[in-house]
Amino acid sequence: MSMSHLYGTDGEDGVEMENFEVSDWDLQNEFNPHRQRHRQSKEEATYGVWAERDSDEERPSFGGKRSRDYSAPVNFISAGLKKSAAEDASEEDSDEDEKPVKQEDIPKEFVPKKLKTGGNFKPSQKGFVGGTKSFVDFGSWERHTKGIGQKLLQKMGYVPGRGLGKNAQGIINPIEAKQRKGKGAVGAYGSERTSQSLQDFPVVDSEEEAEEEFQKELSQWRKDPNGGKKKPKYSYKTVEELKAKGRINKQLSAPQKELSQVKVIDMTGREQKVYYSYSQISHKHNIPDDSPQQPLGKDSKPQGFALPELEHNLQLLIDITEQEIIQNDRQLQYERDMVVNLTHEIQKMSEVLSHEETAISNLSKVLGMVEECERRMQPSCENPLTLDECAKIFETLQDKYYEEYRMSDRVDLAVAIVYPLMKDYFKNWDPLKDCTYGTEIIAKWKSLLENDQLLSHSGQDLSTDAFHRLMWEIWMPYVRNIVAQWQPRNCGSMVDFLDSWVNVVPVWILDNILDQLIFPKLQKEVESWNPLTDTVPIHSWIHPWLPLMQARLEPLYSPIRNKLANALQKWHPSDSSAKLILQPWKDVFTPGSWEAFMVKNIVPKLGMCLNELIINPHQQHMDAFYWVIDWEGMISVSSLVGLLEKHFFPKWLQVLCSWLSNSPNYEEITKWYLGWKSMFSDQVLAHPSIKDKFNEALDIMNRAVSSSVGGYMQPGARENIAYLTHTERRKDFQYEAMQERREAENMAQRGIGMAASSVPMNFKDLIQTKAEEHNIVFMPVIGKRHEGKQLYTFGRIVIYIDRGVVFVQGEKTWVPTSLQSLIDMAK
């Protein structure tokens, strides 16, 4: 074997020399995957080229054989199965195809030899030569067992011949293996997918395309073996590409525009050059310069056709054409956008135009109706306009032309048309004789002319509301004239008149009438009233104003009480007219002021009357006692009990004791005791002080009967007195039990009522319930509001409720307060 490819030979002496140069064969076999490397022995690794070798042994080359050791024992290698001649031939063909390097390019002595085994079995072979067993015999080995696996599969729904899984999506055939052609890495020979995998998972495999693209790019770096010139490749730009490029770089921002206009000086060449933008630097190599041509080398060929000026001009024409195309595309896009914008503007303007035409048409119709009203209002018109017809015209304006009606100045329109008709309508009106005259027509005009917004009670701006101005300027003068002529003691007609107009007249006008017209007249009449000489009682012409004026009459109560107190200075309880005069005022005055008035003016007179009462069992005069008892409903129970304890019971018990000390008839004493007790009401008898006094009388009688002082004792007297005592005590006990039962029932009913009403109850209902429990008047004030909230009277206090909070009217502002504090203030 020649080693000339490793050890070069000298041409003269023929001495072999080791050649360390890299030959072409080495370069070609560098990437040969089938090249077998020489494994270095331990002795070679130690001594290198000085390692001892056999004389017959040569330096191992690629694919060289190892020397056999015949002294070693015999090794047997499995031979597998014998293949047929056709299969051997196909295998040899496939082996030849696997070699990427042609055998003709490599010398025969350098071709590596394959290691052959003694048998015909290959590791890359799919199976034995006999082939794979068919699917028909799948699981046939279970015939030698109990077959538990097949039974479990059939219980879980497995059907032989179909795949596993709920929808039989499992594969039926075993996984196939594909033999790789050579000994390279995975994917070195293309796709290794089998026909079964392509059928089960039809996914596009892009590995082949990527491999082709990679080989294409790799071939660009290889030198053409033929040594020919490459054909020039031309790149073409379509109009659409230019348009897309122009849209991307359509507009530069302000900083970019400034940078594009920067002056740039290029000093890299032989001469100084000036550019007016950075973009021109990229095209500087396209501009032909005046640099001298380099001298031609030994191997260089002269250029046959070189015209840089022509190339520059052609490139310039191409750039200009591209810019024109981009500019035309931008202009076209701009014109299209302008068309779209103008189309939208036309639609908007058409809508505005139609709206304006509709508004002009409606306004012309409204103007025609107003001109018709003005024509019919002329004195010379044959068909004059009436108030009802004018109301119908305004209803038409409000229904059909609502927008124009709301936008128009209704105040001026009403002043010009409605006010003259309204003056003529109320020309001969007397409010006290016909109080309901005009209420219906005014209520109709209220809905037509009044603003929707709630106006405050004070500071009314008449220029903003036509109806309020109409009532103030047309209706109010008639009311002023009639109130000026009205006598306060004839209150019925005036009260009826205001009651019929209370829902029509604005709230602030009604307040003005009551405060500025009615109240001064009443105050003046109260000052001139004399309770001793006037035959008409004052409550007959004051109390009818309570529903309308309510708390406004409070300033009148103090002078009325003073005049009544002066009239009662010389009064005697025998005169019952005082009770008739004072009784209507009991529910009008506050409980505190009424009680103070009674204690100061009535109770002393009744005490004097009881002092004058003479108690005589044999001849009793009861007139003075009756005069006092008649005032029971007028004065409080505590005041009456105080009178009886101080002026009646001391004398009564003294008479009883003196009577018992003179051997009396106990039957007569019993009748006398029961007779006096029957003169008092149950409410007075239930008072503890009165009970104590009558129980004291019973104790005196029992002591008198039980004592042994007298020589003679009436038969059965002790038993009668004991029976009387027992009966009276039992009555008291029964009465107390009945009262307790009644109170318990009332509390239970009240608790049931509160529980039943607790679900829908709000804060207003709670205040009303507390007012009923404490006997406090709680009612709304008619026509009175504060910031849109209804005002209420809680006793003498004016309140309003806002989101569950009670506000009480203070000196300057409204103050929030608690419910218990409100009850205490009302009492």
C-alpha positions in Angstrom: 0.0 0.0 0.0 1.4 3.3 -1.0 1.6 6.2 1.5 2.4 8.8 -1.1 -0.7 10.9 -0.1 0.9 11.3 3.4 4.6 11.0 2.7 5.7 12.9 -0.4 8.6 11.6 -2.7 11.5 13.6 -3.8 11.8 13.5 -7.5 15.5 13.2 -7.6 16.5 10.7 -4.8 13.1 9.0 -4.3 13.4 9.6 -0.5 10.0 9.5 1.2 9.2 12.7 3.2 6.2 13.3 5.4 3.9 15.8 3.8 1.8 18.0 6.1 0.1 20.1 3.4 -3.7 20.1 3.1 -4.7 18.4 -0.1 -7.9 18.7 -2.1 -8.8 15.2 -1.0 -8.6 16.3 2.6 -10.9 19.3 1.9 -13.4 17.1 0.1 -13.5 14.5 2.8 -13.7 17.0 5.7 -17.5 17.0 5.6 -17.8 13.3 4.6 -19.9 11.6 7.3 -18.8 8.2 6.2 -15.1 8.9 6.7 -13.7 6.5 9.3 -11.2 7.9 11.7 -8.0 6.1 12.7 -8.1 5.2 16.3 -4.8 5.8 17.9 -3.3 3.1 20.1 -1.9 3.7 23.6 1.7 3.2 22.3 1.1 5.6 19.4 -0.3 8.2 21.8 2.8 7.8 23.9 5.7 7.7 21.4 4.1 9.3 18.3 6.0 8.6 15.1 8.6 6.6 17.0 6.2 4.0 18.1 7.3 0.4 17.2 5.3 -1.3 14.5 5.6 -4.6 12.8 7.7 -4.7 9.7 4.7 -5.7 7.6 2.4 -3.1 9.2 1.9 0.1 7.4 0.5 3.3 8.8 -3.2 2.8 9.0 -5.1 4.7 6.4 -8.8 5.6 6.2 -10.8 2.4 6.0 -7.7 0.2 6.7 -8.1 -3.3 8.2 -6.9 -4.3 11.6 -4.4 -7.1 12.0 -6.1 -10.3 13.2 -4.9 -12.0 16.3 -5.1 -15.7 15.4 -4.1 -16.8 18.9 -7.3 -15.3 20.4 -10.3 -17.6 20.9 -13.0 -17.9 18.3 -15.8 -15.3 18.5 -19.2 -16.2 17.0 -21.5 -13.5 15.6 -25.2 -13.9 15.1 -26.0 -14.1 11.5 -29.7 -13.4 11.6 -31.8 -14.8 8.7 -30.7 -15.6 5.3 -31.9 -13.0 2.8 -32.8 -13.6 -0.8 -30.6 -12.4 -3.7 -33.1 -9.7 -4.7 -33.0 -8.2 -1.2 -29.2 -8.2 -1.3 -29.2 -6.4 -4.6 -31.6 -3.8 -3.3 -29.6 -3.3 -0.2 -26.4 -2.8 -2.2 -28.2 -0.2 -4.4 -29.4 1.7 -1.4 -25.9 1.7 0.1 -24.5 3.1 -3.0 -27.2 5.9 -3.0 -26.3 6.8 0.6 -22.8 8.0 -0.4 -22.9 11.7 -1.0 -19.3 11.7 -2.5 -18.8 10.0 -5.8 -16.5 7.0 -5.8 -14.8 8.1 -9.0 -13.4 11.3 -7.4 -11.6 9.3 -4.7 -8.7 6.9 -5.5 -9.7 3.3 -4.9 -6.9 2.7 -2.4 -8.3 5.5 -0.2 -11.9 4.4 -0.1 -12.9 3.3 3.4 -14.1 -0.2 3.7 -17.3 -1.1 5.5 -17.3 -3.4 8.4 -19.3 -6.4 7.4 -20.8 -8.8 9.9 -21.3 -12.4 9.4 -25.0 -12.3 9.1 -27.6 -10.5 7.1 -29.2 -8.5 9.9 -28.8 -4.7 9.9 -29.4 -2.4 12.9 -31.4 0.1 10.8 -33.7 -2.6 9.5 -37.3 -2.3 10.6 -37.7 -5.9 11.6 -36.8 -9.4 10.6 -36.8 -10.5 7.0 -40.0 -12.4 7.6 -42.0 -9.1 8.1 -44.3 -7.9 10.8 -47.2 -9.9 12.0 -50.6 -8.8 10.8 -53.2 -7.1 13.0 -55.5 -10.1 12.8 -53.4 -12.0 15.3 -53.3 -9.1 17.7 -53.8 -10.3 21.3 -53.8 -14.0 20.2 -51.4 -14.8 23.0 -54.3 -14.4 25.4 -55.7 -17.7 24.3 -53.1 -19.3 26.6 -54.4 -17.1 29.6 -57.7 -16.2 31.1 -58.1 -13.2 28.7 -58.7 -10.6 31.5 -57.2 -7.7 29.4 -59.5 -8.2 26.4 -62.5 -8.5 28.8 -61.7 -5.3 30.6 -61.3 -3.4 27.3 -64.7 -4.8 26.0 -66.4 -3.7 29.3 -65.1 -0.2 28.8 -66.6 0.0 25.3 -63.7 -1.2 23.1 -64.6 -2.6 19.7 -62.0 -4.8 18.0 -60.7 -3.2 14.9 -61.4 0.4 16.1 -59.2 2.9 18.0 -59.3 3.5 21.7 -60.9 6.6 23.3 -64.4 8.0 23.7 -64.7 8.9 20.0 -62.4 6.1 18.8 -59.7 8.6 18.0 -56.8 6.3 19.0 -54.6 4.8 16.3 -55.3 1.3 15.2 -52.0 0.2 13.7 -48.8 0.1 15.6 -46.4 3.0 15.2 -44.4 2.6 12.0 -40.7 3.1 11.9 -38.9 4.6 8.8 -35.3 3.6 8.0 -32.9 6.5 7.6 -30.8 6.4 4.5 -27.4 7.2 5.9 -25.8 7.6 9.3 -26.2 11.4 9.5 -28.1 13.3 12.2 -31.9 13.5 12.5 -33.3 15.5 9.6 -30.1 15.4 7.6 -31.9 13.5 4.8 -35.2 15.4 4.7 -38.5 14.5 6.3 -38.7 11.2 8.0 -42.5 11.0 8.3 -44.2 7.8 7.3 -47.3 7.5 5.2 -49.3 6.6 8.2 -48.3 9.8 10.1 -49.2 11.9 7.1 -52.6 10.2 6.9 -53.3 10.6 10.6 -51.8 14.0 11.1 -52.1 15.9 7.8 -49.9 18.9 8.8 -48.0 21.0 6.3 -44.3 20.3 6.8 -42.3 23.3 6.0 -38.9 21.7 6.8 -38.4 20.7 3.1 -39.1 24.3 2.0 -36.7 25.7 4.6 -34.1 23.2 3.5 -34.4 24.2 -0.1 -34.2 27.9 0.7 -31.1 27.2 2.8 -29.4 25.3 0.0 -30.3 28.1 -2.4 -28.7 30.7 -0.2 -25.7 28.6 0.5 -25.1 28.1 -3.2 -24.7 31.9 -3.6 -21.4 31.7 -1.7 -19.9 28.9 -3.7 -17.8 29.6 -6.7 -19.2 28.5 -10.0 -17.1 25.4 -11.0 -17.6 26.3 -14.6 -16.0 29.7 -14.1 -18.6 31.5 -16.1 -20.0 34.9 -15.3 -23.3 35.1 -13.4 -26.2 36.6 -15.2 -27.2 40.0 -13.9 -30.4 40.0 -11.8 -32.8 42.8 -12.2 -35.2 44.0 -9.5 -38.4 45.5 -10.7 -40.7 47.8 -8.6 -44.3 47.8 -9.3 -46.6 50.9 -8.9 -48.3 49.3 -5.9 -45.0 48.9 -4.1 -44.1 52.5 -4.7 -47.6 53.6 -3.4 -47.1 51.5 -0.3 -43.7 53.0 0.3 -45.1 56.5 -0.2 -47.9 55.9 2.3 -45.4 54.7 5.0 -43.2 57.8 4.5 -46.0 60.1 3.7 -45.4 62.8 6.2 -42.4 63.5 8.4 -42.8 65.0 11.8 -41.5 68.5 12.6 -38.2 67.3 14.0 -37.6 65.0 11.0 -38.4 67.8 8.6 -35.8 70.0 10.3 -33.2 67.2 10.1 -34.0 66.7 6.5 -33.1 70.3 5.7 -29.7 70.2 7.6 -26.7 71.3 5.5 -24.1 68.4 5.4 -20.5 68.9 4.3 -18.8 65.8 3.1 -14.9 66.0 3.3 -14.3 62.2 2.8 -13.3 62.6 -0.9 -10.7 64.5 -2.7 -12.9 67.6 -2.9 -15.3 69.1 -0.4 -19.0 68.3 -1.2 -22.1 69.9 0.2 -25.3 68.0 0.7 -28.6 69.6 1.8 -30.1 66.6 3.5 -28.9 63.3 5.1 -30.8 61.4 2.5 -28.5 62.6 -0.3 -25.5 60.9 1.4 -27.0 57.5 0.6 -27.0 58.4 -3.1 -23.5 59.9 -3.3 -22.0 56.8 -4.8 -24.5 57.0 -7.7 -23.1 60.4 -8.7 -20.2 60.1 -11.0 -17.1 61.8 -9.7 -14.0 63.0 -11.5 -11.5 60.7 -9.9 -8.9 59.4 -12.3 -9.3 55.8 -13.5 -7.1 53.3 -11.9 -4.4 51.8 -14.1 -5.4 48.5 -15.5 -3.7 45.5 -13.9 -2.1 42.6 -15.5 -5.1 40.4 -15.2 -7.8 43.1 -15.4 -9.8 43.6 -18.5 -10.7 47.0 -19.8 -14.4 47.9 -19.5 -16.1 47.8 -22.8 -19.0 50.1 -22.0 -18.8 52.5 -18.9 -20.8 55.7 -18.9 -21.3 56.9 -15.4 -23.0 60.2 -16.5 -25.6 58.2 -18.4 -26.2 55.9 -15.4 -26.6 58.9 -13.1 -29.1 60.5 -15.5 -31.0 57.3 -15.8 -31.1 56.9 -12.0 -32.2 60.5 -11.7 -35.0 60.0 -14.2 -36.1 56.8 -12.3 -36.1 58.7 -8.9 -38.1 61.6 -10.4 -40.6 59.1 -11.9 -41.0 57.3 -8.5 -41.5 60.6 -6.8 -44.2 61.6 -9.3 -46.0 58.3 -8.9 -45.9 58.7 -5.1 -47.0 62.3 -5.3 -49.9 61.4 -7.7 -51.0 58.6 -5.3 -51.0 61.0 -2.4 -52.9 63.6 -4.4 -55.4 60.9 -5.4 -55.9 59.8 -1.8 -56.3 63.4 -0.7 -59.0 64.0 -3.4 -60.8 60.8 -2.3 -60.8 61.9 1.3 -62.0 65.3 0.3 -64.9 63.6 -1.6 -65.8 61.6 1.5 -65.7 64.7 3.7 -67.7 66.7 1.3 -70.3 63.9 1.1 -70.7 64.0 4.9 -70.9 67.8 4.9 -73.6 67.6 2.2 -75.6 65.2 4.3 -75.2 67.3 7.4 -76.1 70.5 5.6 -79.1 68.8 4.0 -80.3 67.7 7.4 -79.8 71.3 8.8 -81.5 72.7 5.7 -84.5 70.4 6.2 -84.7 71.3 9.9 -84.5 75.0 9.1 -87.2 74.7 6.5 -89.4 72.9 9.0 -88.7 75.6 11.6 -89.4 78.4 9.0 -92.7 76.7 8.1 -93.7 76.3 11.7 -92.8 79.9 12.5 -94.7 81.2 9.6 -97.8 79.3 10.8 -97.3 80.6 14.3 -96.9 84.1 13.0 -100.1 83.7 11.0 -102.0 82.6 14.1 -100.7 85.6 16.1 -101.5 88.1 13.4 -105.0 86.6 13.2 -105.4 87.2 16.9 -104.3 90.8 16.6 -106.7 91.4 13.7 -109.6 90.1 15.7 -108.7 92.2 18.7 -109.2 95.4 16.8 -112.3 97.4 17.8 -113.6 97.5 14.3 -113.5 93.7 13.9 -116.9 92.1 13.3 -115.8 88.8 15.0 -114.0 89.8 18.2 -111.7 87.3 19.9 -113.0 85.8 23.2 -111.0 84.5 26.1 -112.0 80.9 25.4 -111.0 81.1 21.7 -107.7 82.6 22.7 -107.1 79.7 25.1 -107.8 77.2 22.3 -105.3 79.0 20.1 -102.6 78.8 22.8 -103.4 75.1 23.3 -102.8 74.6 19.6 -99.5 76.4 19.8 -98.5 74.3 22.8 -99.5 71.0 21.2 -98.5 71.3 17.6 -95.7 73.9 17.8 -94.2 73.1 21.2 -90.6 74.0 20.4 -91.5 77.3 18.9 -93.9 78.0 21.8 -91.2 77.3 24.4 -88.7 79.4 22.6 -90.9 82.4 22.1 -91.3 85.1 24.6 -94.6 84.1 26.1 -94.7 87.0 28.5 -94.8 89.6 25.7 -97.3 87.5 23.7 -99.6 87.2 26.7 -99.3 90.9 27.6 -100.3 91.8 24.1 -103.2 89.4 23.6 -104.4 87.8 26.8 -104.2 90.8 29.2 -106.8 92.9 27.4 -109.2 90.0 27.2 -108.7 89.2 30.9 -109.4 92.7 31.9 -112.6 92.7 30.0 -113.5 89.3 31.5 -113.2 90.5 35.1 -114.6 93.9 34.5 -117.9 93.5 36.4 -116.7 90.8 38.9 -117.6 90.9 42.6 -115.5 88.3 44.5 -117.7 88.2 47.6 -120.9 87.6 45.7 -119.6 85.1 43.1 -116.4 83.6 44.6 -116.0 80.8 42.0 -116.2 83.1 38.9 -113.3 82.6 36.6 -111.6 79.8 38.4 -111.9 77.3 35.5 -110.6 79.7 32.9 -107.8 80.9 35.1 -106.8 77.2 35.8 -106.6 76.6 32.1 -104.4 79.6 31.5 -102.2 78.5 34.4 -101.3 75.3 32.5 -100.6 77.3 29.4 -98.6 80.2 30.7 -96.9 79.1 33.9 -93.2 77.9 33.8 -92.5 74.3 34.6 -89.9 75.2 37.2 -90.9 75.7 40.8 -90.5 79.3 41.8 -89.6 80.4 45.3 -92.2 82.2 47.5 -90.2 85.4 47.8 -88.4 87.5 45.3 -90.7 86.6 42.4 -89.5 87.8 39.0 -92.6 88.7 37.1 -90.7 89.2 33.9 -90.0 85.4 33.6 -93.6 84.1 34.2 -96.5 85.3 32.2 -99.2 83.7 34.4 -97.8 85.2 37.6 -97.7 88.6 36.0 -101.2 88.1 34.7 -102.6 87.3 38.2 -100.6 90.1 39.8 -101.6 92.8 37.3 -105.1 91.8 36.3 -106.6 89.7 39.1 -104.9 91.2 42.2 -106.4 94.8 41.9 -109.9 93.4 42.2 -109.0 91.5 45.3 -107.4 94.6 46.9 -110.5 96.7 46.2 -112.8 94.1 47.7 -110.6 93.5 50.8 -110.4 97.3 51.5 -114.3 97.4 51.7 -114.6 94.1 53.6 -115.6 94.0 57.3 -113.6 91.3 59.3 -116.6 90.2 61.4 -118.3 89.1 58.1 -115.6 86.5 57.4 -117.7 83.8 55.8 -117.7 85.2 52.2 -114.1 86.1 52.3 -113.0 82.7 53.6 -115.1 81.0 50.9 -113.6 83.2 48.2 -110.0 82.4 49.2 -110.8 78.7 49.7 -112.1 78.5 46.1 -109.0 80.2 44.7 -106.3 78.6 46.9 -105.4 75.9 44.2 -105.3 78.4 41.3 -103.5 81.4 42.7 -99.7 81.3 43.0 -98.5 80.6 46.5 -96.7 83.9 46.9 -99.7 85.9 45.9 -101.9 84.0 48.4 -99.3 84.7 51.1 -99.3 88.4 50.1 -103.1 88.5 50.5 -103.1 86.9 53.9 -100.1 88.8 55.3 -100.7 92.2 53.8 -104.4 92.5 53.4 -106.3 90.1 55.7 -104.1 90.0 58.8 -103.9 93.8 59.3 -107.7 94.0 59.1 -108.1 91.2 61.7 -105.5 92.8 64.0 -107.2 96.1 63.9 -110.6 94.5 64.6 -109.1 92.6 67.6 -107.8 95.8 69.1 -111.2 97.4 68.9 -113.0 94.3 70.4 -114.5 94.5 73.9 -115.6 91.2 75.4 -117.9 93.0 77.9 -119.9 95.0 75.3 -119.7 93.0 72.1 -122.5 90.6 71.6 -120.8 88.6 68.9 -118.2 86.3 70.3 -114.7 86.7 68.9 -114.1 83.1 68.0 -117.0 83.3 65.5 -115.0 85.5 63.2 -111.4 84.5 64.1 -111.6 80.7 64.0 -112.8 80.4 60.4 -109.3 81.7 59.4 -107.5 78.9 61.1 -107.3 76.5 58.1 -105.9 79.3 55.9 -103.7 81.3 58.2 -102.8 78.8 61.0 -99.6 80.2 62.6 -100.2 83.7 61.2 -102.9 84.2 63.9 -100.4 83.7 66.8 -99.8 87.4 67.3 -103.6 87.9 67.9 -103.8 85.4 70.7 -101.9 87.4 73.3 -104.2 90.5 73.1 -107.2 88.3 73.1 -106.1 86.6 76.4 -105.3 89.9 78.0 -108.8 91.3 77.1 -110.4 88.1 78.4 -108.4 88.3 81.6 -109.5 91.9 82.2 -113.2 90.9 81.6 -112.9 88.0 84.2 -111.7 90.2 87.0 -115.3 90.8 88.3 -116.6 87.5 87.1 -118.4 85.1 89.5 -118.5 81.3 88.8 -122.3 81.5 88.9 -122.1 83.3 85.4 -121.9 80.5 82.8 -121.3 82.8 79.9 -117.6 82.9 80.6 -117.3 79.2 79.9 -119.2 79.6 76.6 -116.7 82.3 75.6 -113.5 80.5 76.7 -114.4 76.9 75.6 -113.7 77.4 71.8 -110.2 78.7 72.6 -109.1 75.6 74.6 -107.9 73.8 71.4 -106.6 77.0 69.8 -104.2 78.2 72.6 -101.2 76.1 73.3 -101.6 73.7 76.4 -99.1 75.7 78.4 -100.7 79.1 77.7 -104.2 77.8 78.3 -103.3 76.2 81.7 -101.6 79.4 82.8 -104.6 81.4 81.8 -106.9 79.1 83.8 -104.7 79.0 86.9 -104.5 82.8 86.9 -108.1 83.8 86.1 -110.5 80.9 86.8 -109.0 78.7 89.5 -108.9 81.4 92.2 -112.6 82.2 91.5 -113.5 78.6 91.9 -111.6 78.3 95.2 -113.5 81.2 96.6 -116.7 79.6 95.6 -115.7 76.3 97.4 -114.8 78.3 100.5 -118.3 79.7 100.6 -119.8 76.2 100.3 -121.5 75.1 103.6 -121.7 71.3 104.2 -124.9 70.5 106.0 -126.0 66.8 106.0 -129.6 67.8 106.9 -130.1 70.7 104.5 -127.4 70.8 101.8 -127.2 73.5 99.0 -125.2 72.1 96.0 -125.2 75.2 93.7 -121.7 76.3 94.5 -120.4 72.8 94.1 -122.1 72.5 90.7 -120.5 75.8 89.6 -117.1 74.4 90.3 -117.6 70.9 88.9 -118.9 72.4 85.6 -115.3 73.6 84.9 -113.9 70.1 85.1 -113.3 69.8 81.3 -111.9 73.4 81.1 -109.3 73.2 83.9 -106.9 70.3 84.3 -107.5 67.4 86.7 -104.6 68.4 88.8 -105.9 71.9 89.3 -109.4 70.6 90.2 -107.9 68.0 92.7 -105.9 70.8 94.3 -109.1 72.9 94.8 -110.9 70.0 96.4 -108.0 69.1 98.7 -107.7 72.6 99.8 -111.2 74.0 100.0 -113.6 71.0 100.1 -112.3 67.8 101.9 -111.1 69.4 105.1 -114.7 70.7 105.8 -116.3 67.5 104.6 -114.2 65.3 106.9 -114.8 67.6 109.8 -118.5 67.4 109.4 -118.2 63.6 109.2 -116.3 63.4 112.4 -118.7 65.6 114.2 -121.7 63.6 112.9 -120.1 60.3 114.0 -119.5 61.6 117.6 -123.3 62.2 118.3 -124.7 58.6 118.0 -125.6 58.9 114.3 -127.7 56.7 112.1 -125.1 54.8 110.1 -127.4 54.1 107.3 -127.8 57.8 106.7 -124.0 58.3 107.0 -123.5 55.5 104.4 -126.0 57.2 102.0 -124.4 60.6 102.6 -120.9 59.1 101.8 -122.1 57.4 98.7 -124.0 60.4 97.5 -121.0 62.7 97.8 -118.8 60.2 96.0 -121.3 59.9 93.1 -120.9 63.7 92.5 -117.4 63.2 91.2 -116.5 61.8 87.8 -114.4 58.6 87.3 -111.4 60.5 86.2 -111.4 62.6 89.4 -112.1 59.5 91.6 -109.2 57.7 89.9 -106.7 60.4 91.2 -104.7 59.1 94.2 -105.4 62.1 96.3 -109.2 61.8 96.0 -108.9 58.0 96.7 -106.9 58.8 99.9 -109.6 61.2 101.1 -112.5 58.8 100.7 -110.4 56.0 102.2 -109.7 58.3 105.1 -113.5 58.8 105.6 -114.0 55.0 105.6 -111.2 54.6 108.2 -112.9 57.2 110.4 -116.2 55.4 110.2 -114.6 52.0 111.0 -112.8 53.5 114.0 -116.1 55.0 115.2 -117.9 51.7 114.9 -115.1 49.7 116.4 -114.6 51.9 119.4 -116.4 51.3 122.7 -116.9 54.9 123.6 -120.6 55.1 123.1 -123.0 53.4 125.4 -125.4 52.5 122.6 -124.5 51.0 119.3 -127.0 50.6 116.4 -127.5 46.9 115.7 -125.8 45.8 112.5 -123.8 49.1 112.1 -120.5 47.5 112.4 -121.3 44.9 109.8 -122.7 47.6 107.4 -119.7 49.8 107.7 -117.4 46.7 107.2 -119.4 45.7 104.2 -119.2 49.2 102.8 -115.5 49.4 103.3 -115.0 46.0 101.6 -117.2 47.0 98.7 -115.5 50.3 98.1 -112.0 48.7 98.3 -113.1 46.0 95.9 -114.5 48.6 93.5 -111.2 50.5 93.6 -109.3 47.3 92.9 -111.6 46.3 90.0 -111.3 49.8 88.6 -107.5 49.7 88.8 -107.4 46.3 87.2 -109.7 47.4 84.4 -107.5 50.5 83.8 -104.4 48.3 83.7 -106.0 45.9 81.3 -107.2 48.8 79.1 -103.7 50.3 79.0 -102.2 46.9 78.1 -104.7 46.4 75.3 -103.9 49.9 74.0 -100.2 49.2 74.1 -100.7 45.9 72.3 -102.8 47.4 69.6 -100.3 50.2 69.2 -97.4 47.7 69.0 -99.3 45.7 66.4 -100.1 48.8 64.4 -96.5 49.9 64.5 -95.3 46.4 63.6 -97.8 46.3 60.7 -96.8 49.7 59.4 -93.0 49.3 60.1 -92.3 47.8 56.7 -93.6 50.7 54.6 -93.1 53.4 57.3 -91.0 56.4 56.4 -89.7 59.2 58.7 -92.8 61.3 58.2 -95.0 58.4 59.4 -92.8 58.0 62.4 -93.2 61.7 63.3 -97.0 61.4 62.8 -97.1 58.4 65.2 -95.1 60.3 67.9 -97.4 63.3 67.5 -100.5 61.1 68.0 -98.9 59.6 71.1 -98.2 63.0 72.7 -101.4 64.7 71.4 -99.5 67.2 69.2 -101.0 68.6 66.1 -99.0 67.6 63.0 -100.2 68.8 59.7 -98.8 70.3 56.4 -98.8 74.0 55.8 -100.9 74.7 52.7 -98.9 76.3 49.9 -95.7 76.6 51.9 -92.4 75.2 50.7 -88.7 75.6 51.5 -86.3 74.6 48.8 -89.0 72.4 47.3 -89.7 70.6 50.6 -93.2 70.7 52.2 -93.5 72.7 55.5 -95.3 71.2 58.5 -96.6 72.5 61.8 -95.6 70.3 64.8 -97.6 72.0 67.6 -96.4 75.6 67.4 -93.1 74.8 65.6 -92.7 74.9 61.8 -90.5 72.1 60.4 -89.6 70.4 57.2 -88.1 66.9 56.5 -85.2 66.3 54.2 -83.7 62.8 53.7 -84.7 61.6 57.2 -83.6 64.7 59.1 -86.0 67.2 60.8 -85.1 70.9 60.4 -86.7 73.4 62.8 -87.0 77.1 61.9 -84.6 79.1 64.0 -84.0 82.8 64.2 -82.0 83.0 60.9 -81.5 79.6 59.5 -83.1 76.1 59.7 -81.5 73.9 62.4 -81.5 70.1 62.3 -82.8 68.5 65.5 -83.7 65.1 67.0 -87.2 63.7 67.3 -87.1 63.8 71.1 -85.9 67.4 71.2 -88.7 68.3 68.7 -91.3 66.7 71.0 -89.9 68.6 74.0 -90.0 71.9 72.2 -93.6 71.3 71.0 -94.8 70.6 74.6 
